[in-house]
Amino acid sequence: MLSARGPGVVRWLVTTAPGLTLVSLLVHLAGWFLWGRGLAPRYDEVEYFERSKALATLLRAWLSGSIVEPTLWLDFYGLGEWPPANQAAQALMQVVFGIGRDVARLAPTLAASVTTGVVYLVTRRVATPAAAVVAAWMHVLHPTFLAYAHYLWSETLFVLFILLLALVWLRWREQPESLVRAAWVGFVLGLAALTRVTALPLMVAVPAWSLVRHRQWRGAAVVVLLAVLTIAPWQRALMQRERGPVLLSSAAWSNIWIANHDGVPDGLGSSWSHAESRDPALGHIVQLAQDRSVSKDAVARELSIRTIAKSPAKFLRRCGLRVGTLLSSNFFTLRHFVVVAYPPTSGAVVVGVWFLQLLAHVALFALAVWGTWVGGVRERGTLWSVVFFLAVPGLVSISFSRLNVPMQAILLPMAAWGALHLRRPTSRPRKRVLGGVAAALLVLSVLTLRTVVRVYLAPSSAHAGWLEPVSRGLNVDLRYVDRFELRAVNPHVPPQVEVTVETVGFGFAEGRGVDRQPWQVPKRVRTPTTFDVLAQDPAGPLVVGLALRGRPQSGGQIELCRPERWRRWTDTPLQGVQIRWMGAQTRPPVDIPLRLRSQP
């Protein structure tokens, strides 16, 4: 009996939406256990977690009848830069399973698992069951989707809502007079907008389709009404806090301004990667907002519209430049490796992961183009229009490769169809164009490496051995960062402990400068003392020295970047003093390299 049932169970697991969702859940839970569990947040992940933790603490206090600290709401709100859905999803996990980063990471894990089933349903609606199975497995195994399933950024939840939007929109297109289906479209649109502001173009485009294509005024009105009702609580809180009309985010217009103001150098597609022009632009917005007693968003909106209207040609040229960073291969997983957010690994593994992501990125886009050309995918124009509207915010504003993750998800149905029809004969010109698409994506990804290496990586010196030749080949100044912590484990440790940098080219971070002089551990330290050490063109991985003040022979040198010291307390040559290496956990100011060079 078991053998008779076995094949049926296997078929159910790999060919149906519930079965594929279950398999995806098992795969992503394994990824969470192997890579996500214990992974410290990096960069924006830190704020996402802190805001979700504040909301979870607030909800748990409210449910238990405890006193709710009024500051928790402000901690959750942050600066109003990000809509709240992603933080709320992480908070709900923490309400149920307890406060913690590992628990928060279960939210994207579950979202990615459900997304696999939705990919199947969308693909089956526009193609065949076989294509739906292929698309679902593409989603499960694609390295970018697999990595983001345990990241705290909002991309994974946004992908789920965008695919749900595609599903309910396709159903509404089949029966455009249905107000119930229109209501579902509006509700999911609102959820997507509460996750990322990049859904705003779709909030205009989707109801506009109903008006233009089918003259369905009531359906369009229902979509708008449900979307507005869904975002209304956040929108009301945002406008009250920001003292004026602000749509979904207090930073949307600021991002447009810093990408297009006159201080952005010619030829730079995304000024988020150019701190020399970004920081003064943001400071200008803050100062004007204070002087006028208005929101930063209002000031940024005025400045942006004025600047774009003054030179539309320059604006369009910059939009074209941003195509490169928008369509390049995702570098955020690469960064997690080189900043040693993951356990320390070799450079060969890191390069292998990057190549795997690059090939998967190029293959998905190329297969989607092929699947579009060979025909057979219904509503492919609808899917490509969603891709276009998702691209618009990144083209007019700051642009980086994380923004193409939802675009890749929407292309999965056509990529699966293309994979099933790779042998379909076609004309030579089409083959050449297809090869050109793949080559263009490869070239874009390689060309953007210079910006990625110069600005976004800020790696640990553990990878200096192979990254230094890369940085020289790209002609960029790569800045290395390492964080380590010291602690005294008994009350008899002398307080006058000096910490020195023994490796050439390194210096302690101090404000916006660098100090190469010895640092002293504060008196009676019983909690860890943190040190950030920066370098440019280092001779090798970081080596530090510990000694009692005035007694240089009392301690010794420590090779810091060793796997056994990564996030683990280990003994030092000074008895009673322990050290641990945290990888690279900060991004150095842009003027650090100049100040390092100026040190004697």
C-alpha positions as CSV (number, residue, x, y, z in Angstrom):
1,M,0.0,0.0,0.0
2,L,2.8,2.4,0.9
3,S,4.5,1.9,-2.5
4,A,1.2,2.4,-4.3
5,R,0.6,5.7,-2.5
6,G,4.2,6.9,-2.8
7,P,4.2,8.1,-6.4
8,G,0.9,9.9,-5.9
9,V,2.2,11.8,-2.9
10,V,5.4,12.7,-4.8
11,R,3.3,14.0,-7.7
12,W,1.2,16.0,-5.3
13,L,4.3,17.6,-3.7
14,V,5.9,18.6,-7.0
15,T,3.0,19.4,-9.3
16,T,0.3,21.2,-7.1
17,A,0.3,24.6,-5.5
18,P,-0.2,23.3,-1.9
19,G,2.5,20.6,-2.4
20,L,5.0,23.0,-3.9
21,T,4.3,25.5,-1.1
22,L,5.1,22.8,1.4
23,V,8.3,21.8,-0.3
24,S,9.3,25.5,-0.6
25,L,8.6,25.9,3.2
26,L,10.9,22.9,3.9
27,V,13.7,24.3,1.7
28,H,13.4,27.8,3.1
29,L,13.3,26.6,6.7
30,A,16.5,24.7,6.0
31,G,18.0,27.9,4.6
32,W,16.8,29.8,7.7
33,F,18.4,27.1,9.9
34,L,21.7,27.0,8.0
35,W,22.2,30.6,7.1
36,G,19.6,32.8,8.7
37,R,19.6,31.6,12.2
38,G,22.1,33.7,14.2
39,L,22.7,36.0,11.2
40,A,23.3,39.5,12.6
41,P,21.4,42.3,10.7
42,R,23.5,44.5,8.4
43,Y,22.8,48.1,7.3
44,D,19.0,48.7,6.8
45,E,18.2,45.3,8.2
46,V,19.2,46.7,11.6
47,E,16.4,49.4,11.4
48,Y,13.9,47.0,10.1
49,F,14.5,44.7,13.0
50,E,14.5,47.5,15.6
51,R,11.2,48.8,14.4
52,S,9.6,45.4,14.3
53,K,10.9,44.7,17.8
54,A,9.4,47.9,19.0
55,L,6.0,47.0,17.5
56,A,6.2,43.4,18.9
57,T,7.0,44.7,22.3
58,L,4.1,47.2,22.1
59,L,1.6,44.5,21.0
60,R,2.8,41.9,23.7
61,A,2.4,44.6,26.4
62,W,-1.0,45.5,25.1
63,L,-2.2,41.8,24.9
64,S,-0.9,41.1,28.5
65,G,-2.4,44.3,29.9
66,S,0.9,45.7,30.8
67,I,1.8,49.4,30.7
68,V,2.8,50.4,27.1
69,E,5.8,52.7,26.8
70,P,4.8,55.7,24.6
71,T,8.2,55.7,23.0
72,L,7.6,52.3,21.4
73,W,5.3,53.8,18.8
74,L,8.0,56.3,17.8
75,D,10.6,53.5,17.7
76,F,8.3,51.6,15.4
77,Y,7.5,54.7,13.3
78,G,11.2,55.5,13.0
79,L,11.5,58.5,10.7
80,G,8.5,57.5,8.6
81,E,10.8,56.6,5.7
82,W,9.5,53.0,5.2
83,P,5.8,51.9,5.0
84,P,5.0,49.5,7.9
85,A,3.9,46.2,6.4
86,N,7.3,44.4,6.5
87,Q,8.0,45.5,10.0
88,A,4.5,44.5,11.0
89,A,5.0,41.0,9.6
90,Q,8.2,40.5,11.5
91,A,6.5,41.9,14.6
92,L,3.7,39.4,14.4
93,M,6.2,36.5,14.3
94,Q,7.8,37.9,17.4
95,V,4.5,38.3,19.2
96,V,3.8,34.6,18.7
97,F,7.3,33.1,19.1
98,G,9.1,35.6,21.2
99,I,11.3,38.7,20.6
100,G,14.4,38.0,18.6
101,R,16.2,38.4,15.3
102,D,16.0,34.8,14.4
103,V,12.2,34.8,14.9
104,A,11.9,38.0,12.8
105,R,13.7,36.3,10.0
106,L,10.9,33.6,9.9
107,A,8.6,36.3,8.4
108,P,10.4,36.4,5.0
109,T,10.9,32.7,5.2
110,L,7.2,32.1,5.4
111,A,6.5,34.8,2.8
112,A,8.9,33.2,0.3
113,S,7.3,29.8,0.9
114,V,3.8,31.1,0.2
115,T,5.1,33.0,-2.9
116,T,6.1,29.7,-4.5
117,G,2.5,28.6,-4.5
118,V,1.4,31.9,-5.9
119,V,4.0,31.7,-8.7
120,Y,2.5,28.4,-9.6
121,L,-1.1,29.8,-9.6
122,V,-0.1,32.8,-11.7
123,T,1.8,30.7,-14.2
124,R,-0.9,28.2,-14.6
125,R,-3.4,31.0,-15.3
126,V,-1.3,32.4,-18.2
127,A,0.4,29.2,-19.4
128,T,0.3,25.4,-18.8
129,P,0.5,23.2,-15.7
130,A,4.0,22.1,-16.8
131,A,5.2,25.7,-17.0
132,A,3.6,26.4,-13.6
133,V,5.7,23.6,-12.1
134,V,8.9,24.9,-13.7
135,A,8.2,28.5,-12.6
136,A,7.6,27.4,-9.0
137,W,10.9,25.4,-8.9
138,M,12.7,28.3,-10.5
139,H,11.5,30.4,-7.6
140,V,12.5,27.9,-5.0
141,L,16.0,27.3,-6.4
142,H,17.0,30.8,-7.7
143,P,19.9,31.9,-5.5
144,T,18.6,35.5,-5.1
145,F,15.1,34.5,-3.9
146,L,16.7,31.8,-1.7
147,A,19.0,34.3,0.0
148,Y,16.3,37.0,0.5
149,A,14.1,34.5,2.2
150,H,16.1,35.1,5.4
151,Y,16.9,38.8,4.9
152,L,15.0,41.4,6.9
153,W,14.6,43.8,3.9
154,S,11.1,44.2,2.5
155,E,11.7,42.6,-0.9
156,T,10.4,39.2,-0.1
157,L,7.1,40.3,1.3
158,F,6.8,42.8,-1.5
159,V,7.3,40.0,-4.1
160,L,4.5,38.1,-2.4
161,F,2.1,41.0,-2.6
162,I,3.1,41.8,-6.2
163,L,2.5,38.3,-7.4
164,L,-0.8,38.2,-5.5
165,L,-1.7,41.4,-7.3
166,A,-0.9,39.8,-10.6
167,L,-3.1,36.9,-9.7
168,V,-6.2,38.9,-8.6
169,W,-5.7,41.4,-11.4
170,L,-5.7,38.6,-14.0
171,R,-8.9,37.2,-12.5
172,W,-10.4,40.7,-12.7
173,R,-9.4,41.0,-16.3
174,E,-11.3,37.9,-17.1
175,Q,-14.5,39.4,-15.5
176,P,-14.0,43.2,-15.5
177,E,-17.6,43.9,-14.4
178,S,-17.0,42.1,-11.1
179,L,-16.8,44.6,-8.2
180,V,-15.8,41.8,-5.8
181,R,-12.7,41.0,-7.9
182,A,-12.0,44.7,-8.2
183,A,-12.2,45.0,-4.4
184,W,-9.6,42.3,-4.0
185,V,-7.3,44.1,-6.5
186,G,-7.6,47.3,-4.5
187,F,-6.9,45.5,-1.2
188,V,-3.8,43.8,-2.4
189,L,-2.6,47.0,-4.1
190,G,-2.9,48.7,-0.7
191,L,-0.9,45.9,1.0
192,A,1.9,46.2,-1.7
193,A,2.0,50.0,-1.1
194,L,2.3,49.5,2.6
195,T,5.3,47.3,1.9
196,R,7.2,49.4,-0.6
197,V,6.6,52.8,-2.1
198,T,7.5,51.4,-5.5
199,A,4.0,50.1,-5.8
200,L,2.7,53.7,-6.3
201,P,2.8,53.6,-10.1
202,L,0.7,50.5,-10.0
203,M,-1.9,52.2,-7.8
204,V,-2.4,54.5,-10.8
205,A,-2.0,52.1,-13.6
206,V,-4.3,49.3,-12.5
207,P,-7.5,51.3,-12.1
208,A,-6.5,53.3,-15.2
209,W,-6.6,50.0,-17.1
210,S,-10.2,49.5,-16.1
211,L,-11.2,52.9,-17.3
212,V,-9.3,52.8,-20.6
213,R,-9.8,49.2,-21.6
214,H,-13.3,48.5,-20.4
215,R,-14.9,51.8,-19.4
216,Q,-15.5,50.3,-16.0
217,W,-15.9,53.4,-13.8
218,R,-17.3,51.5,-10.9
219,G,-14.6,48.9,-10.9
220,A,-11.9,51.5,-11.0
221,A,-13.6,53.4,-8.2
222,V,-13.7,50.3,-6.1
223,V,-10.0,49.6,-6.6
224,V,-9.1,53.1,-5.6
225,L,-11.4,53.0,-2.6
226,L,-10.1,49.7,-1.2
227,A,-6.5,50.8,-1.8
228,V,-7.1,54.1,0.0
229,L,-8.8,52.4,2.9
230,T,-6.0,49.9,3.3
231,I,-3.3,52.5,3.5
232,A,-5.4,55.0,5.4
233,P,-4.3,54.2,9.0
234,W,-0.6,54.6,8.1
235,Q,-1.2,57.5,5.9
236,R,-3.1,59.4,8.6
237,A,-0.3,58.8,11.2
238,L,2.3,59.8,8.7
239,M,0.7,63.1,7.8
240,Q,0.1,63.9,11.5
241,R,3.7,63.2,12.4
242,E,5.2,65.0,9.3
243,R,2.9,68.0,9.6
244,G,1.6,67.9,6.1
245,P,0.6,65.9,3.0
246,V,3.1,63.0,2.7
247,L,2.3,59.9,0.6
248,L,3.4,56.6,2.2
249,S,6.9,57.6,2.9
250,S,8.7,60.7,4.3
251,A,11.7,59.9,2.1
252,A,10.3,59.3,-1.4
253,W,10.8,62.8,-2.7
254,S,14.1,63.1,-0.9
255,N,15.4,60.1,-2.9
256,I,14.3,61.7,-6.1
257,W,16.1,65.0,-5.1
258,I,19.4,63.4,-4.2
259,A,19.4,61.4,-7.5
260,N,18.8,64.5,-9.7
261,H,20.1,67.7,-8.1
262,D,22.7,69.8,-9.7
263,G,25.5,68.5,-7.5
264,V,25.3,65.0,-8.9
265,P,28.4,64.5,-11.2
266,D,27.7,64.0,-14.9
267,G,27.6,60.3,-15.8
268,L,26.6,59.1,-12.4
269,G,23.3,57.1,-12.7
270,S,22.6,56.7,-9.0
271,S,23.8,59.4,-6.6
272,W,23.1,57.1,-3.6
273,S,26.5,55.7,-4.4
274,H,28.1,59.2,-4.3
275,A,28.1,60.4,-0.7
276,E,29.9,63.6,-1.6
277,S,26.8,64.8,-3.4
278,R,24.2,62.9,-1.4
279,D,25.1,64.1,2.1
280,P,25.0,67.9,1.3
281,A,21.7,67.4,-0.6
282,L,20.1,65.7,2.4
283,G,21.5,68.4,4.7
284,H,20.0,71.1,2.5
285,I,16.6,69.5,2.8
286,V,16.8,69.3,6.5
287,Q,17.9,72.9,6.9
288,L,15.1,74.2,4.7
289,A,12.5,72.1,6.4
290,Q,13.6,73.5,9.8
291,D,13.7,77.1,8.5
292,R,10.2,76.9,7.0
293,S,8.7,74.6,9.7
294,V,7.4,72.1,7.1
295,S,8.1,68.5,6.3
296,K,11.3,67.3,4.6
297,D,9.1,65.7,2.0
298,A,7.5,69.0,1.1
299,V,10.8,70.7,0.6
300,A,12.2,67.8,-1.4
301,R,9.1,67.7,-3.6
302,E,9.5,71.4,-4.4
303,L,13.2,71.1,-5.1
304,S,12.9,68.0,-7.2
305,I,10.1,69.4,-9.5
306,R,11.9,72.6,-9.9
307,T,15.2,70.9,-10.8
308,I,13.6,68.4,-13.3
309,A,11.6,71.1,-15.0
310,K,14.7,73.2,-15.4
311,S,16.5,70.5,-17.3
312,P,14.3,67.6,-18.6
313,A,17.0,66.4,-20.9
314,K,19.5,65.9,-18.1
315,F,16.8,64.2,-16.0
316,L,16.1,61.7,-18.9
317,R,19.8,61.1,-19.4
318,R,20.2,60.2,-15.8
319,C,17.2,57.9,-15.9
320,G,18.9,56.1,-18.8
321,L,22.1,55.7,-16.7
322,R,20.1,54.2,-13.9
323,V,19.0,51.4,-16.1
324,G,22.5,49.8,-15.5
325,T,22.3,49.7,-11.7
326,L,18.6,48.7,-11.9
327,L,19.2,45.6,-14.1
328,S,22.5,44.5,-12.8
329,S,23.1,41.3,-10.8
330,N,22.2,41.5,-7.2
331,F,25.2,42.3,-5.0
332,F,23.7,42.2,-1.5
333,T,24.4,38.5,-1.0
334,L,27.9,39.1,-2.1
335,R,28.2,41.8,0.5
336,H,26.9,39.6,3.2
337,F,29.8,37.2,2.5
338,V,32.6,39.8,2.3
339,V,31.5,41.7,5.5
340,V,31.4,38.3,7.1
341,A,27.8,38.4,8.1
342,Y,27.8,34.7,7.2
343,P,30.5,32.5,8.8
344,P,34.0,33.2,7.4
345,T,34.6,31.4,4.1
346,S,37.2,31.5,1.3
347,G,37.3,34.0,-1.5
348,A,36.7,31.1,-4.0
349,V,33.4,30.4,-2.4
350,V,32.4,34.1,-2.5
351,V,33.3,34.4,-6.1
352,G,31.5,31.2,-6.9
353,V,28.3,32.5,-5.2
354,W,28.5,35.8,-7.2
355,F,28.9,33.9,-10.5
356,L,26.0,31.7,-9.7
357,Q,23.8,34.7,-8.9
358,L,25.0,36.4,-12.1
359,L,24.2,33.4,-14.3
360,A,20.8,32.9,-12.7
361,H,20.1,36.6,-13.2
362,V,21.0,36.6,-16.8
363,A,19.3,33.3,-17.5
364,L,16.0,34.4,-16.0
365,F,15.8,37.6,-18.0
366,A,16.9,36.0,-21.2
367,L,14.5,33.1,-20.8
368,A,11.7,35.6,-20.1
369,V,12.4,37.4,-23.4
370,W,12.5,34.0,-25.2
371,G,9.3,32.9,-23.6
372,T,7.6,36.1,-24.7
373,W,8.8,35.7,-28.3
374,V,7.9,32.0,-28.9
375,G,4.2,32.8,-27.9
376,G,1.8,30.8,-25.9
377,V,1.9,32.9,-22.7
378,R,-1.5,34.7,-22.2
379,E,-1.5,38.2,-20.8
380,R,2.3,38.5,-21.3
381,G,1.7,42.2,-22.0
382,T,0.1,42.6,-18.5
383,L,3.1,40.9,-16.9
384,W,5.6,43.1,-18.7
385,S,3.6,46.2,-17.9
386,V,3.9,45.3,-14.2
387,V,7.7,45.0,-14.7
388,F,7.8,48.4,-16.3
389,F,5.8,50.1,-13.5
390,L,8.0,48.5,-10.9
391,A,11.0,49.9,-12.7
392,V,9.8,53.5,-12.9
393,P,10.7,54.5,-9.2
394,G,14.2,53.2,-9.6
395,L,14.7,55.0,-12.9
396,V,13.6,58.4,-11.7
397,S,15.1,58.0,-8.2
398,I,18.0,56.2,-6.6
399,S,18.7,52.8,-8.1
400,F,20.3,49.6,-7.0
401,S,20.0,45.9,-7.8
402,R,17.7,45.1,-4.9
403,L,14.9,46.8,-6.8
404,N,15.0,44.2,-9.6
405,V,14.0,41.3,-7.3
406,P,10.3,41.9,-7.7
407,M,10.8,42.4,-11.4
408,Q,12.4,39.0,-11.7
409,A,9.6,37.4,-9.8
410,I,7.0,38.7,-12.3
411,L,9.1,37.3,-15.2
412,L,9.0,33.8,-13.8
413,P,6.0,32.6,-15.8
414,M,7.5,33.7,-19.1
415,A,11.0,32.4,-18.1
416,A,9.5,29.0,-17.3
417,W,7.7,28.9,-20.7
418,G,10.9,29.9,-22.4
419,A,12.8,27.1,-20.6
420,L,10.2,24.6,-21.9
421,H,10.6,25.9,-25.4
422,L,14.3,26.4,-25.8
423,R,14.4,24.1,-28.8
424,R,11.6,26.1,-30.6
425,P,13.0,27.2,-34.0
426,T,13.1,31.0,-34.6
427,S,14.6,33.5,-36.9
428,R,18.3,34.3,-36.9
429,P,17.6,38.0,-36.0
430,R,15.7,37.0,-32.9
431,K,18.5,34.7,-31.8
432,R,20.9,37.6,-32.2
433,V,18.7,39.9,-30.2
434,L,18.3,37.2,-27.5
435,G,22.1,36.9,-27.3
436,G,22.4,40.6,-27.2
437,V,20.0,40.7,-24.2
438,A,22.1,38.2,-22.3
439,A,25.4,40.0,-23.3
440,A,23.9,43.4,-22.2
441,L,23.0,42.1,-18.8
442,L,26.4,40.6,-18.3
443,V,28.1,43.9,-19.4
444,L,25.8,45.9,-17.1
445,S,26.6,43.7,-14.1
446,V,30.3,44.0,-14.8
447,L,30.3,47.7,-15.4
448,T,28.4,48.3,-12.1
449,L,31.0,46.3,-10.2
450,R,33.2,49.4,-9.9
451,T,30.5,51.3,-8.0
452,V,29.6,48.2,-5.9
453,V,33.2,47.7,-4.9
454,R,34.0,51.3,-4.3
455,V,30.9,52.2,-2.2
456,Y,28.7,49.3,-1.2
457,L,31.0,46.5,-0.1
458,A,33.1,48.0,2.8
459,P,34.4,44.4,3.4
460,S,36.3,42.8,6.2
461,S,40.1,42.7,5.8
462,A,39.7,38.9,6.0
463,H,39.1,39.2,2.2
464,A,41.8,41.6,1.5
465,G,44.0,39.0,-0.2
466,W,41.7,38.5,-3.2
467,L,39.8,41.8,-3.1
468,E,42.9,44.0,-3.4
469,P,43.7,42.7,-6.9
470,V,40.1,43.2,-7.9
471,S,40.1,46.8,-6.6
472,R,43.3,47.6,-8.5
473,G,41.9,46.1,-11.6
474,L,38.8,48.3,-11.3
475,N,40.9,51.3,-10.3
476,V,39.0,52.0,-7.2
477,D,40.0,52.7,-3.6
478,L,38.4,49.9,-1.6
479,R,37.9,50.6,2.1
480,Y,38.0,47.8,4.7
481,V,36.3,47.7,8.0
482,D,36.6,45.3,11.0
483,R,34.9,45.4,14.3
484,F,36.1,43.7,17.4
485,E,35.2,43.7,21.1
486,L,37.2,43.4,24.3
487,R,35.9,42.4,27.7
488,A,37.4,41.8,31.1
489,V,36.2,38.5,32.6
490,N,37.5,39.0,36.2
491,P,37.6,42.0,38.5
492,H,41.4,41.9,38.9
493,V,42.3,43.0,35.3
494,P,44.4,46.2,35.3
495,P,42.3,49.0,33.8
496,Q,45.2,50.5,31.8
497,V,45.1,48.2,28.7
498,E,46.3,49.6,25.5
499,V,45.0,48.4,22.1
500,T,47.2,49.0,19.1
501,V,46.8,48.3,15.4
502,E,49.8,46.2,14.2
503,T,48.9,45.9,10.5
504,V,50.1,48.6,8.1
505,G,47.4,50.9,6.7
506,F,44.8,50.5,9.5
507,G,43.5,53.0,12.0
508,F,40.8,53.3,14.6
509,A,37.6,55.0,13.6
510,E,37.0,58.1,15.6
511,G,34.0,60.2,14.5
512,R,34.7,61.0,10.8
513,G,38.5,60.6,11.2
514,V,41.0,57.9,11.9
515,D,43.4,57.7,14.8
516,R,46.4,55.4,14.8
517,Q,47.4,56.0,18.3
518,P,46.8,53.4,21.0
519,W,43.4,53.2,22.6
520,Q,42.9,52.5,26.3
521,V,40.2,50.2,27.5
522,P,38.1,52.3,30.0
523,K,38.5,51.6,33.7
524,R,36.6,48.7,35.2
525,V,35.2,47.4,31.9
526,R,32.8,44.6,32.5
527,T,30.8,44.9,29.3
528,P,32.3,44.7,25.8
529,T,34.1,47.7,24.5
530,T,33.7,48.0,20.7
531,F,36.4,49.1,18.3
532,D,35.9,49.8,14.6
533,V,39.2,49.7,12.6
534,L,39.4,51.0,9.0
535,A,41.9,50.5,6.3
536,Q,42.7,51.3,2.7
537,D,45.2,49.1,0.7
538,P,46.1,47.0,3.8
539,A,49.1,44.8,3.8
540,G,46.9,41.9,5.0
541,P,44.1,40.9,7.5
542,L,43.9,42.9,10.7
543,V,46.4,42.2,13.5
544,V,46.0,44.0,16.8
545,G,48.2,44.2,19.9
546,L,47.3,44.3,23.5
547,A,49.5,45.4,26.4
548,L,49.4,47.0,29.8
549,R,50.1,50.6,29.6
550,G,53.8,51.3,30.0
551,R,54.6,47.6,29.8
552,P,54.7,46.8,26.0
553,Q,56.1,43.3,26.6
554,S,53.2,42.3,28.9
555,G,50.8,41.3,26.1
556,G,51.2,40.3,22.4
557,Q,49.8,40.4,18.9
558,I,46.5,38.8,17.8
559,E,45.5,37.7,14.3
560,L,42.0,38.9,14.5
561,C,40.3,37.5,11.4
562,R,40.3,33.8,12.4
563,P,37.1,31.6,12.2
564,E,37.4,30.6,15.8
565,R,37.2,34.3,16.9
566,W,34.2,35.1,14.7
567,R,31.5,36.2,17.2
568,R,33.1,34.0,19.9
569,W,34.9,35.2,22.9
570,T,38.5,33.9,23.0
571,D,41.4,34.4,25.4
572,T,44.1,36.9,24.6
573,P,47.8,37.1,25.8
574,L,46.5,39.3,28.6
575,Q,45.1,37.1,31.3
576,G,41.5,38.0,32.1
577,V,40.9,39.9,28.8
578,Q,38.9,38.3,26.0
579,I,38.3,39.3,22.4
580,R,35.9,38.5,19.6
581,W,35.8,39.5,15.9
582,M,32.4,40.7,14.5
583,G,33.3,41.1,10.8
584,A,32.5,44.4,9.1
585,Q,29.5,46.1,10.8
586,T,29.8,49.7,9.7
587,R,30.2,51.7,6.5
588,P,33.2,54.0,6.6
589,P,32.7,57.7,5.9
590,V,33.8,58.7,2.4
591,D,36.7,60.9,3.7
592,I,38.3,58.1,5.7
593,P,40.8,57.1,3.0
594,L,42.1,60.6,2.7
595,R,42.6,61.0,6.4
596,L,44.3,57.6,6.6
597,R,46.8,58.7,4.0
598,S,47.4,62.0,5.9
599,Q,48.4,60.2,9.1
600,P,52.2,60.1,9.8
